[in-house]
Amino acid sequence: MQRKTARTSTSMGETAVLILAVSFILVEAQGNEKFHQGLGSTSCCEICSVSQNLGTVGEKVTNLVEKVTLLEAKLLNTEKEVLELRSLTGAKPQVAFSAALRESGNGDIGPFTTATALQYKKVFSNVGSGYNPSTGIFTAMVKGMYFFRFSMFNNLNPVPNSVVSLKKNSERLTSVWDVSGTDSNDMGSNAVVIALDVGDNVYVELHGNRVVYDDTMYYNTFSGFLLFTM
């Protein structure tokens, strides 16, 4: 990558120098032409000499223009090679996050009278800054195929009463529930692979009048990452 970048910088520098040279020669040619026009009494030999100089300048300009055109073509080829090298080295957007419900303390979260997005406050990772712990919502900044996983844990209250769903915008994707049982707690998880456009939101929603339990053992988690761009 460094060698290719150096070639690109050299080509651009040579092009700039040639353009300056062409500009200087054109200015010189214009000056000679004005000088020729102002010499009404100039001898024939002197006029012929100026004409010959102008012809030489024209040839130089033509040659320099051809060289600039060739350098521009080389520059375009170099830029194409750089892009190909970047694709070969796997340069691509990096998106991944993982979080748990509680940063501290323990106890039930909920119930709420209506369905509510769970806010996973304990952030383990957030590469690409797509996840917002203040809202519990992941927002896609890159169009692509994504993987998401979430877990649910409940405690005896007095019986398990938990229903959570993974949602894309307002669409329910998949769910985990446990609303009865004789044991003191239950746990479940689910996952999806989905395509997202830029601006799509993904979050875990706790259904109305349901609860989940968490403490610093971090039973309830929400994670996701970009598989590939599209």
N, C-alpha and C positions, 0 to 999 in steps of 0.2 A: 504493500500500500504506500509506503514512504517513497519508493522509487518512482511509482506512477505519479504521485503528487508532485515530485520534483520535476518530472518531464512536463507536466501540465503547466507548472509555474514558469519554466524556461520558455516554453512555446509562447505563452502569453506575453512574456517580457520581450521576446524577439519581435512579436507582432507589433507591440507598442513602439519599439524603436523604429521599425520600418515605416509605420504610419507617420511618425515625427519626421523621418527623412523625406517621405513623399511631400509632406506639407512644406518643408523647407525648400525643396526643389521647385514646387509650384510657385511659392512666393518669389524665388529667384527668377523664375521664368516670367512672371508678371512684371517684375522690376525691369528686366531686359526689354520687354515689349514696350513699356512706357518710355524707357530711354530711347528706343528706336523711333517712337512716334514724335518725340520732342526734338529730334535732330533733323530739321528740315534741310539744312545745308551740309549734312554729313556726306562724305564721299561714298562712292559706290562700293569700294573695297570694304569700308567699315560696315556698311549695311549688309553686305554678303557675309561678313564675319559674324555679325549678330545673328543672322538667319541660320548660319551653320550651328551656332551655339544653341539656338532654340531647338533645332532638330535633334541635337545630341541630348538635350534635356528631355525631350519627348520620348526618346528611346529609353532613357533611364527610368522615367516614370512608368512606361509600359512594363519594363522588366521588374520593377519593384512591385507593381500591382499583381503581376503573375506570382511573385514570391509570396506576397501576403495571402493570396488565394490558396496557395499550397499549404502555407502554415496554418491557415484556418481549418483546412481539411484535416491536417494532422492533429490539430487541437480537438476537433470533434471526435476523431477516432480514439484519442487518448481518454477523453471523458467517458466514452462508451466502455473502454477497457476498465476504467476505474469502477463504473457501475457494475460491471460483470464481476469484478473481484469482490465488491461488497456483498453481492448476492451469494458468491461462493463461500465467503467467510461467515455467512449466516447472520449478517447484520439485519435485525428485525426488531420491532417493538417488543418490549418486555413488560408483561402485565401479570401480576400474581398478588393475592392477598389472603390473609387468614386471621380470624379474630374469634374471641370468646365473649360470652355475655357480660360477665362481671369482672371489674378490675379489683374489687375487694368486697368483703362481706359475704353473706349467704342468705338464702331465702327464696320465696316464690317471686316470680315476675308475672304480673297480672293478678286477677283478671281485669280486663278492660271491657267496657260496654260494647265496643265495636272492634272489628279486626284492626290490628295495629302492627306496623313494621317493628320487629325487634332490633334494638340498638346494641350491637356487639361492641362493647367499650374496650375490651382488652385486645389490642391490635398486636399480633405477632409479626406480621409483615404486610407491606402495602406498596409493592413495587409498581410504579406508574401512577400512584395516588388516585386510583379509580374508586377505592372504597372510602366512604365517609362515615366515621364512627358516631357522628352527631345525629345522623338519620338512620343508620343501618343499611344504607342503599349503596350498591355498586353501580357506577355509571360507565358504560363502555366509551372509551375515547378512541378505540381502533375497531374497525369493522373486521369481524373474524368469527372463528368457531371457538367456543369457550367450554370449560368444564367447571361445574359447581357442585359442592357437597355441603350438606348441613346435618347436624345431629340434634336430637331432642332428649331431654332427661326430665323426669318428674319425680315427685315425692308423694307420700301418702298424705292426702289433704281433703277429707279423710280417705278418699280413694283417688287413684290417678285420674286426671281430668285435663288432658293436653291434646291439642290439635294445632299443628303448625304446617304451613305450606310454603313452598318456594314459588315466587311469582316473577314473571317478566312483564314489566309495566303493569297492566291490570289483569294479565292472563295467568291463571293458576297452572303451574307446570307439574308439580308432584307434591305429595304430602306425607306426614307421619302423624299417627294419632294413637292415643291410649286413654280410654275413658272409663275403664272398669278393671277390676282385678283384686286379688286378695294379697298380693305381695306389696311390700312397702314402697317400691319404686320400679320404674321401667325406663328403658332407653331404646331409641331407634334412630335410623339415619336413612337418607336417600340422596340421590345424585342425578344429574342430567348433563348431557352435552348438547348445547344449543348454539345457533347462529345469532349474532347480535350486530345491529347497525350502530353507528356512532350516535350516542345519546340515549340508547336503550338502558332501562333500569332493571336491576335484579335485586331482590331482597327476600327475607324470610318473614312471613306474616303469622302472628299469633291470632287465632280465631277469637271472636268475642266470647267473653265469659269462660275463658280457658286460662290455664297457668302452666308455667314451666319452672323448674327449680334449678338453681345453680349456686355454686360457691367457688372458692379459689382452686378447686380441683378441675374447673373448666370443662364441664360435661357438655355444654351446649356450644357448638362452634359453627362458623360459617366461613367457607373457603372457596376460592375460585382462581382460575388462571387461563390465559390465552393459549390455545393449542396451536393455531396458525391463522394468519391474516387471509382475507378474501378480497 
